């Protein structure tokens, strides 16, 4: 299933700001009021003009499915219950500096979910915090585990992403190798997303395949006629999602002279979007003025460091937070765009440092296309991920090197 099923959403706030800026005069007040609003508890108020953080969740709910075609593409609500946030992205916006950074949190990160929600609260994957459909629990989980205050909330679904990409005529991506969703595992068809990119080179990708790319975490790539498995799983999906958002921004900038495409994009966005009731029309318009020509290459992206993978005593495949590394990344994220003297420095667990935490570690192995796939698990080079039994999220197992997920695999698509 789509881990960043909403992944879509992850950078939605970024591309929506850019779209509004480019086609602002099409964004009348009635468009804003079409967007469903939701009350979210524990959001932190921020002073006008100050940096703020938006939680973007991609809901995997199939409540919108009402045709046989949608049922085939996304799965039916009766078959896929719940509303987990398989896409959890925090977007840091610094209006004064015209800077934006996206912090992706892997869906399988093993955290403590607060409250007393049956089968949810306690130790669980972070994406389960949205299973009640209540974003307040996800906000509280982020604050309790990572001490990240959230100012605004945005949610989007599958159909919204697909329609937004189609509205701007698709996005351009460069594929060095053919890609597809893993066809068969243990005799069972696992091509849930329908991803099939059989041509290489720079090409136009429509909404259906763009959605499949950001959903898939069971990718195969073809080398000399042989399809090899990528064991990067959600790490690969996160990188593909980050590339996707840059490609959408790039295409929006090209469509600046096409009012129909821009208006169509905004229409698609507001139709399949939900925001918290404190995110105002005035804020969106002011951000549009600031970011109307935001270049795709300026979008900073980082992944929350983790260690693993592991298997819990209950049989769940999870990633543990990397406490020391996470603290550095969070500090850098919250200080993003501020004077350098306020930015934390990284520890000796990394090979380089920067204000945006674009560091590398020995565990962030480049995945070379070969018949022997390299897993992203620390110090492991096998054809299957390493597993260990754990029963608690703290402390981080001794000797583990954090996975930063900032090494690009040769078969990762790029913008073009």
N, C-alpha and C positions, 0 to 999 in steps of 0.2 A: 504494500500500500504506500501511498505517497507520504513520505516523511516530510517532505516539505511540500506536502500536498498543497499546502497553501503557500508554500515557499514562494509562491506567487506573491503572497502578501508581503513577504519579507521586505522587499524594497518597494512595495506599492506606494508607500507614502512618498518616496523619492520621485518615482516616475509621475505620480499624480501632481506633485508640486510643479514639476517641469512642464507637464501638459497644461496645467492651468496657466502657467506663466506664458506659454507659447500661444495659447488660444484663449487668453483671459476674457476677451470681450464676448466670447461665446458662452462663458461660464456665468450665466445670469443667476440671480438669487434663487430662482425656482429650482435650478439644478441641485444646489446645495441642500435645499429642503427636501429633496427626494431621497436623500441618503438616510437609511434607518439609523436611529440613535439608540444607545444603550447606556444605562447607568453602571459605572464601574467604581467600586469602592477603593479607597486608599491611593488614588492618584494625587500626586504632589503638584500644588500650584506653583507656577513659575512666573517671574516678573517679565513684562513685555520686553522683547528684544534679547532676553537672556538665552543661553543654550538650553535645549530641552531634549527629552528622550521619548520616543514613540515606540510602544510595543506593537509589533505587527504579527498577528497570528493568522496562519492559514488553516481555516477549519476544514476538516475532512467530512463534514456533514453532507449527506446526500438528500437533504430535504427539498432541494430545488429540482431533483430528478422527476420528470413527469412524462417522458417519451421513451419508447423502446431504444432509440439511438443513444440517448443520454444514459440509459441504464447499462447499455453495452460498454460505453466509453468510461463511465465513472463508477459503475456499480450501483445497485439498487439500495434504497434506504432500508428495505426489509432484510437485505443480506449483510449490510454494513452498518451497524448501529453506532450510537455515540457521536461525539463531536470533538474528537481530540485535535489538539493544535500541533500537527506534525511539522508545521513551520513556526519556529519561534525566532524572531529576529528583532533586535533592538536597534533603532535608528537614532543616532545622535545628530541633531541639527544645530549648527552654529550660525545664526542669521548674520551677525556682524562680520564674520569672516567668509561667508558664503561657502561653508564646508559641511560635508555630510559623511558620516561613517556608519557602516552596518556591522553589527556584531551578531553572528549566527550562533545559536546554542543547539548542539546536536540533540535530536529528539529523544535519544536513549540515555541521556544524562541522568544518573541515579541520584535523586534529591529527596529531601524531606518535604512533603506537601502538608501544609498546616490544616487546621480545622478538624472536623469530625465527620467527614463524608465517607460513607461506607464504600469499601473497595478502592478508594482513591487516596484518602489522607494517610500519612505515614510515609514510609520509604516506597518510592515509586519512580517510574520514568517521568521526566518533566512534562512530556506531552499529555500525560493523563490528567494534569491539573486543569485542563480545559474540557474534560470529558463531561462535566455537568452543563457545559454551555455557558458557564459563568466566568467571564474574564477576570473577575475580582480575585478568584482563587489563584489564577496564574500570576497576577500582579503580586499577590502576597507571597507566593512561592519564590519569585525572583528576588524580592526584598529580603526574605528570610535566609535564603541560601547564598545569595551573591551580593546583597546590600546594594542593589541597583534600584533607585527610585524611578518610577515611571510617571510621566506627565500626561501622556495621551495614549489612546488605544485605537487600533485599526484592525479590522478583520475582513478577509476576502475569501471567496470560494473558487472552486475549479472553473466554473463556467465564466466567471468574471475575468480570469486571466486569459482564457482562450479568446473571448470576445474582444478584449482590449488589444491583443496582438493582431487579430484580424482587422480591427478598425484602422490600424495604421499601416496595413498592407503587408504585415509580417516583419520579421527581423532578419538581419544578415549574420550568419555564423560560418566560421571556417572549420571544417571537419578534416583532420588529417587521416583518420581511419573510419571505415563504416562502423556505425553503432546500432545496437538494437537492445531491447529489453531481453533478459535471459529467457530463452524459449522454453526449456524443459528442465525441471529439477526433480530428480527421483521419480521420473515418469509423470509428473504433474506439470501442466502448462502454467507458467508463471508470467507470461507476457501480459501483465495487468495494465500497463500503460499504453501499449501499442506502439512503442518507440521503434522506428525503422528508418534509419538514415543510411541508405546504401551507396550514395554518391559521396565523393570526397571533394574538398575544395570549398571556396566561399560560395554560399548559396542562400536563397531566400527560404526561410522557415516559417510556415503558417502557424496559426494558433493551436491546431491539434497536435502537431509534432513538438512545438515549443512547450506545451503543457506536459507532454509525455517526457520530455527531456528533464524538466525540473521535478517531475514526480519520481522518476526511476532511480532505484538504488540497487538494481540487479543488472547492471549494464554489461554487455559483451562487446568486444571490439574485434575486428577481423584483420588478421595479419597473414598474408600469403595464402588466403583461402581458408584459414583456420580461425574459428571463433573462440577467443579466450575470455575467461571470466575476470571481471574487475572485482576485487575483494575490498575496495575502498568503501563500498556501501554508502552510508549516509554522508561520509566525508566527500566522496565524489559528487553526490547530489548537491551538497552545499556549494562546492566550487562551481558546478554548472548553474546553480541559481544565481550566484554572484555575477557570473558572465552574462546570464540572461538579462539581469536588470541593467547592466551597462549597455547591452545591445538595444534594449527598449529605449533608453534615454538617447542613444545615438540615432535611432530611427525617428524619434520625436523631433529632434533637432533638424533632421532632414525634411520633416513634414511641416515645418513652420509656415510655409506658403500654401498649405493645403487645409483650408478651414474645415472642409468636410471630414477629413481624416481626424483632425484634432477634436472636433466636436463629437465624432463617433467614439473616439477613445474615452472622452469624459463621460459620455452617455453610458458606455459599457461599464466604466468604473463605478459610477454612482448606483447603477442597477444591482451590482453584486458586491456591494461594499457596506460595512457597518462601522460606525465610529462612536466614540464615547460622547456623551452629551455636553462635554466641556470644550470640545474641539469646534471652534466657531468659524463661521464664514469669513469674518474679518481676519482671523489668523491665516486662513488659507490664502486669501487675496494678498495679504502683506508678504507672505512667503513667496508667492508667485512673482511679486515684483523683485524680490531679492534673487530668486533662482531661475529667472526666465531664460537665461542662456547658460545654464549649468552644463559643463562639458562632461561627457561620460567617463573620460579618463580621470576625472577628479574625485570620483566616488571611491572612498576608502572602504575596504572590506577586511574583516578579521573573524576568526572562529574561536569560540571559548575553548581553551585547552582542556583536554581530558586525558585519562589514562585507561588502559584496557585494550581490547574488550574482555569482559568477564561474564561469568554466569552466576546468578544469585542462587542461594539455596533453594529458591522456589522455581528455578529453571529459566529465569528471565535473562536475556542477553543485554548487558548494560555497559555503559561507560561511567567511570567515576570522575568527579571533579578533581582537578589537579590544584589543590588548595593554594599553594604559594604562587604558582603561575597564574591562576585565576585572579588572585588579588592584584597582581601587577596589571593584567589585561583590563580589569575593571577600572582601576585607577586611571590608566591611560585613556580608556574610553570616556570616562566622565570628565577628564581634563582635556579632551580632544578640542583643538582649536583655540585653547587658552595659551598664554605665554609659556614658553618652554620651562621656566623655572618651577612651574607647578606640576610638571609631568613626572611621574614616578619612573625610576630606572628598573630594568629587568635584573633578575638574579642570574647566577652562573649556570642555570639550567638551559640557557639559550646561547646561540652562537652569535647573535647580533641583537641590537636594541634599536627601538624607535618609538616615537610618541604614539604611533598607531599599532604597536605590538606586532608588526609584520616580521616576526622573528622566525627562525628555523630551528629545528631540533633534530637529533639523530633519528627520532622516530618518524619524522615526516618524510618518509622515503619516497622518492620519485618512482612512480609505477611504470616500469618499462614494459612495452607490449612484447610479451613472449609467452611461450607455453607454460612457464612457471610464474604465476602472478605473485607479487609481493604484497602481503597484507600490511595495513597501516598500524597493526599492533606493535608495541614497543619491542625492538630487538628480535623481530620474528620475520623469517623469510621462508614461508611455507605455502602450500596450496590451500590451507584452511586457517581461519583466524584462531589465535590462541584463546583458551578459556581457562578460567580459574574460579573457584568458588569463593564468594564474599557474602557477608551478611550485613555489612554496615557501610555507610558512605565515608566514614572518617575513622582513623586517619588514612591518607593516601598510602598505599603499600610502598614500603621502602625500596629505593633503587629504581623506581619507575621514572621514565622520561616522558614528559608531557607531549601529547600530540597537538601540534599547532595547525596542521592542515593548510600550510601555505606553500607547499611544493606542487607544481603543476605536472600532471601526468601527460605523456606524449599524446594520448588520445583525447585529452580534454578539448572541447571546441572553444574557439576564441572569436571575439568580435572581428568583423571585417567590413 
